Amino acid sequence: MDAKQKKRYWDLIRIAAVLVTALCLSPLVIPPNTYTPTLAGMPYSLWTSLLVCVVLLLLTYLGTLVMPEE
């Protein structure tokens, strides 16, 4: 993978991380007065927040693979 392609992937991962973070603070993840549906006994906002954390962890791992050398 050449440096130009790594930089492109790096920029896409950074944009995706910002979008996922913004999504986490949106009403889609934290709706007012909503605790259903539940998954394994956990309320909606908790399991969606855990899913967002897993996505951010995956983006961090991918970012370490394509981070451009400086």
Chimera marker file (.cmm) of the C-alpha trace (Angstrom):
<marker_set name="trace">
<marker id="1" x="0.000" y="0.000" z="0.000" r="1" g="1" b="0" radius="0.5"/>
<marker id="2" x="1.529" y="3.301" z="-1.033" r="1" g="1" b="0" radius="0.5"/>
<marker id="3" x="1.606" y="6.466" z="1.079" r="1" g="1" b="0" radius="0.5"/>
<marker id="4" x="-1.153" y="8.202" z="-0.889" r="1" g="1" b="0" radius="0.5"/>
<marker id="5" x="-3.538" y="5.283" z="-0.418" r="1" g="1" b="0" radius="0.5"/>
<marker id="6" x="-2.678" y="5.055" z="3.303" r="1" g="1" b="0" radius="0.5"/>
<marker id="7" x="-3.444" y="8.751" z="3.721" r="1" g="1" b="0" radius="0.5"/>
<marker id="8" x="-6.802" y="8.311" z="1.985" r="1" g="1" b="0" radius="0.5"/>
<marker id="9" x="-7.739" y="5.405" z="4.281" r="1" g="1" b="0" radius="0.5"/>
<marker id="10" x="-6.477" y="7.354" z="7.299" r="1" g="1" b="0" radius="0.5"/>
<marker id="11" x="-8.707" y="10.310" z="6.394" r="1" g="1" b="0" radius="0.5"/>
<marker id="12" x="-11.731" y="8.032" z="5.863" r="1" g="1" b="0" radius="0.5"/>
<marker id="13" x="-11.191" y="6.383" z="9.247" r="1" g="1" b="0" radius="0.5"/>
<marker id="14" x="-10.907" y="9.774" z="10.957" r="1" g="1" b="0" radius="0.5"/>
<marker id="15" x="-14.136" y="10.964" z="9.313" r="1" g="1" b="0" radius="0.5"/>
<marker id="16" x="-15.891" y="7.720" z="10.279" r="1" g="1" b="0" radius="0.5"/>
<marker id="17" x="-14.750" y="8.129" z="13.899" r="1" g="1" b="0" radius="0.5"/>
<marker id="18" x="-16.148" y="11.667" z="14.044" r="1" g="1" b="0" radius="0.5"/>
<marker id="19" x="-19.450" y="10.519" z="12.506" r="1" g="1" b="0" radius="0.5"/>
<marker id="20" x="-19.758" y="7.589" z="14.931" r="1" g="1" b="0" radius="0.5"/>
<marker id="21" x="-19.047" y="9.920" z="17.854" r="1" g="1" b="0" radius="0.5"/>
<marker id="22" x="-21.693" y="12.369" z="16.625" r="1" g="1" b="0" radius="0.5"/>
<marker id="23" x="-24.123" y="9.477" z="16.173" r="1" g="1" b="0" radius="0.5"/>
<marker id="24" x="-23.498" y="8.390" z="19.755" r="1" g="1" b="0" radius="0.5"/>
<marker id="25" x="-24.659" y="11.787" z="21.016" r="1" g="1" b="0" radius="0.5"/>
<marker id="26" x="-27.681" y="11.933" z="18.727" r="1" g="1" b="0" radius="0.5"/>
<marker id="27" x="-31.276" y="11.009" z="19.605" r="1" g="1" b="0" radius="0.5"/>
<marker id="28" x="-30.825" y="7.775" z="17.613" r="1" g="1" b="0" radius="0.5"/>
<marker id="29" x="-28.660" y="6.339" z="20.392" r="1" g="1" b="0" radius="0.5"/>
<marker id="30" x="-29.972" y="8.300" z="23.362" r="1" g="1" b="0" radius="0.5"/>
<marker id="31" x="-33.704" y="8.750" z="22.760" r="1" g="1" b="0" radius="0.5"/>
<marker id="32" x="-35.609" y="10.537" z="25.522" r="1" g="1" b="0" radius="0.5"/>
<marker id="33" x="-37.596" y="8.294" z="27.879" r="1" g="1" b="0" radius="0.5"/>
<marker id="34" x="-36.833" y="5.102" z="25.945" r="1" g="1" b="0" radius="0.5"/>
<marker id="35" x="-35.538" y="1.974" z="27.615" r="1" g="1" b="0" radius="0.5"/>
<marker id="36" x="-37.048" y="-0.655" z="25.328" r="1" g="1" b="0" radius="0.5"/>
<marker id="37" x="-36.260" y="-2.781" z="23.444" r="1" g="1" b="0" radius="0.5"/>
<marker id="38" x="-33.871" y="-4.636" z="25.657" r="1" g="1" b="0" radius="0.5"/>
<marker id="39" x="-31.169" y="-7.066" z="24.642" r="1" g="1" b="0" radius="0.5"/>
<marker id="40" x="-29.931" y="-9.549" z="27.250" r="1" g="1" b="0" radius="0.5"/>
<marker id="41" x="-31.639" y="-7.447" z="29.915" r="1" g="1" b="0" radius="0.5"/>
<marker id="42" x="-29.798" y="-4.256" z="28.914" r="1" g="1" b="0" radius="0.5"/>
<marker id="43" x="-31.740" y="-1.139" z="27.893" r="1" g="1" b="0" radius="0.5"/>
<marker id="44" x="-31.605" y="0.187" z="24.330" r="1" g="1" b="0" radius="0.5"/>
<marker id="45" x="-29.255" y="3.089" z="25.030" r="1" g="1" b="0" radius="0.5"/>
<marker id="46" x="-26.778" y="0.846" z="26.857" r="1" g="1" b="0" radius="0.5"/>
<marker id="47" x="-26.421" y="-1.803" z="24.165" r="1" g="1" b="0" radius="0.5"/>
<marker id="48" x="-26.269" y="0.756" z="21.360" r="1" g="1" b="0" radius="0.5"/>
<marker id="49" x="-23.559" y="2.627" z="23.281" r="1" g="1" b="0" radius="0.5"/>
<marker id="50" x="-21.637" y="-0.634" z="23.662" r="1" g="1" b="0" radius="0.5"/>
<marker id="51" x="-21.988" y="-1.224" z="19.933" r="1" g="1" b="0" radius="0.5"/>
<marker id="52" x="-20.648" y="2.275" z="19.244" r="1" g="1" b="0" radius="0.5"/>
<marker id="53" x="-17.659" y="1.533" z="21.518" r="1" g="1" b="0" radius="0.5"/>
<marker id="54" x="-16.921" y="-1.658" z="19.582" r="1" g="1" b="0" radius="0.5"/>
<marker id="55" x="-17.093" y="0.258" z="16.282" r="1" g="1" b="0" radius="0.5"/>
<marker id="56" x="-14.703" y="2.912" z="17.642" r="1" g="1" b="0" radius="0.5"/>
<marker id="57" x="-12.345" y="0.171" z="18.829" r="1" g="1" b="0" radius="0.5"/>
<marker id="58" x="-12.386" y="-1.390" z="15.360" r="1" g="1" b="0" radius="0.5"/>
<marker id="59" x="-11.750" y="2.007" z="13.740" r="1" g="1" b="0" radius="0.5"/>
<marker id="60" x="-8.823" y="2.564" z="16.115" r="1" g="1" b="0" radius="0.5"/>
<marker id="61" x="-7.318" y="-0.791" z="15.174" r="1" g="1" b="0" radius="0.5"/>
<marker id="62" x="-7.741" y="-0.079" z="11.462" r="1" g="1" b="0" radius="0.5"/>
<marker id="63" x="-6.227" y="3.358" z="12.001" r="1" g="1" b="0" radius="0.5"/>
<marker id="64" x="-3.084" y="1.814" z="13.473" r="1" g="1" b="0" radius="0.5"/>
<marker id="65" x="-2.702" y="-0.305" z="10.350" r="1" g="1" b="0" radius="0.5"/>
<marker id="66" x="-2.965" y="2.561" z="7.874" r="1" g="1" b="0" radius="0.5"/>
<marker id="67" x="-1.581" y="5.510" z="9.848" r="1" g="1" b="0" radius="0.5"/>
<marker id="68" x="0.801" y="7.388" z="7.568" r="1" g="1" b="0" radius="0.5"/>
<marker id="69" x="4.400" y="7.482" z="8.731" r="1" g="1" b="0" radius="0.5"/>
<marker id="70" x="5.686" y="10.896" z="9.628" r="1" g="1" b="0" radius="0.5"/>
<link id1="1" id2="2" r="1" g="1" b="0" radius="0.2"/>
<link id1="2" id2="3" r="1" g="1" b="0" radius="0.2"/>
<link id1="3" id2="4" r="1" g="1" b="0" radius="0.2"/>
<link id1="4" id2="5" r="1" g="1" b="0" radius="0.2"/>
<link id1="5" id2="6" r="1" g="1" b="0" radius="0.2"/>
<link id1="6" id2="7" r="1" g="1" b="0" radius="0.2"/>
<link id1="7" id2="8" r="1" g="1" b="0" radius="0.2"/>
<link id1="8" id2="9" r="1" g="1" b="0" radius="0.2"/>
<link id1="9" id2="10" r="1" g="1" b="0" radius="0.2"/>
<link id1="10" id2="11" r="1" g="1" b="0" radius="0.2"/>
<link id1="11" id2="12" r="1" g="1" b="0" radius="0.2"/>
<link id1="12" id2="13" r="1" g="1" b="0" radius="0.2"/>
<link id1="13" id2="14" r="1" g="1" b="0" radius="0.2"/>
<link id1="14" id2="15" r="1" g="1" b="0" radius="0.2"/>
<link id1="15" id2="16" r="1" g="1" b="0" radius="0.2"/>
<link id1="16" id2="17" r="1" g="1" b="0" radius="0.2"/>
<link id1="17" id2="18" r="1" g="1" b="0" radius="0.2"/>
<link id1="18" id2="19" r="1" g="1" b="0" radius="0.2"/>
<link id1="19" id2="20" r="1" g="1" b="0" radius="0.2"/>
<link id1="20" id2="21" r="1" g="1" b="0" radius="0.2"/>
<link id1="21" id2="22" r="1" g="1" b="0" radius="0.2"/>
<link id1="22" id2="23" r="1" g="1" b="0" radius="0.2"/>
<link id1="23" id2="24" r="1" g="1" b="0" radius="0.2"/>
<link id1="24" id2="25" r="1" g="1" b="0" radius="0.2"/>
<link id1="25" id2="26" r="1" g="1" b="0" radius="0.2"/>
<link id1="26" id2="27" r="1" g="1" b="0" radius="0.2"/>
<link id1="27" id2="28" r="1" g="1" b="0" radius="0.2"/>
<link id1="28" id2="29" r="1" g="1" b="0" radius="0.2"/>
<link id1="29" id2="30" r="1" g="1" b="0" radius="0.2"/>
<link id1="30" id2="31" r="1" g="1" b="0" radius="0.2"/>
<link id1="31" id2="32" r="1" g="1" b="0" radius="0.2"/>
<link id1="32" id2="33" r="1" g="1" b="0" radius="0.2"/>
<link id1="33" id2="34" r="1" g="1" b="0" radius="0.2"/>
<link id1="34" id2="35" r="1" g="1" b="0" radius="0.2"/>
<link id1="35" id2="36" r="1" g="1" b="0" radius="0.2"/>
<link id1="36" id2="37" r="1" g="1" b="0" radius="0.2"/>
<link id1="37" id2="38" r="1" g="1" b="0" radius="0.2"/>
<link id1="38" id2="39" r="1" g="1" b="0" radius="0.2"/>
<link id1="39" id2="40" r="1" g="1" b="0" radius="0.2"/>
<link id1="40" id2="41" r="1" g="1" b="0" radius="0.2"/>
<link id1="41" id2="42" r="1" g="1" b="0" radius="0.2"/>
<link id1="42" id2="43" r="1" g="1" b="0" radius="0.2"/>
<link id1="43" id2="44" r="1" g="1" b="0" radius="0.2"/>
<link id1="44" id2="45" r="1" g="1" b="0" radius="0.2"/>
<link id1="45" id2="46" r="1" g="1" b="0" radius="0.2"/>
<link id1="46" id2="47" r="1" g="1" b="0" radius="0.2"/>
<link id1="47" id2="48" r="1" g="1" b="0" radius="0.2"/>
<link id1="48" id2="49" r="1" g="1" b="0" radius="0.2"/>
<link id1="49" id2="50" r="1" g="1" b="0" radius="0.2"/>
<link id1="50" id2="51" r="1" g="1" b="0" radius="0.2"/>
<link id1="51" id2="52" r="1" g="1" b="0" radius="0.2"/>
<link id1="52" id2="53" r="1" g="1" b="0" radius="0.2"/>
<link id1="53" id2="54" r="1" g="1" b="0" radius="0.2"/>
<link id1="54" id2="55" r="1" g="1" b="0" radius="0.2"/>
<link id1="55" id2="56" r="1" g="1" b="0" radius="0.2"/>
<link id1="56" id2="57" r="1" g="1" b="0" radius="0.2"/>
<link id1="57" id2="58" r="1" g="1" b="0" radius="0.2"/>
<link id1="58" id2="59" r="1" g="1" b="0" radius="0.2"/>
<link id1="59" id2="60" r="1" g="1" b="0" radius="0.2"/>
<link id1="60" id2="61" r="1" g="1" b="0" radius="0.2"/>
<link id1="61" id2="62" r="1" g="1" b="0" radius="0.2"/>
<link id1="62" id2="63" r="1" g="1" b="0" radius="0.2"/>
<link id1="63" id2="64" r="1" g="1" b="0" radius="0.2"/>
<link id1="64" id2="65" r="1" g="1" b="0" radius="0.2"/>
<link id1="65" id2="66" r="1" g="1" b="0" radius="0.2"/>
<link id1="66" id2="67" r="1" g="1" b="0" radius="0.2"/>
<link id1="67" id2="68" r="1" g="1" b="0" radius="0.2"/>
<link id1="68" id2="69" r="1" g="1" b="0" radius="0.2"/>
<link id1="69" id2="70" r="1" g="1" b="0" radius="0.2"/>
</marker_set>
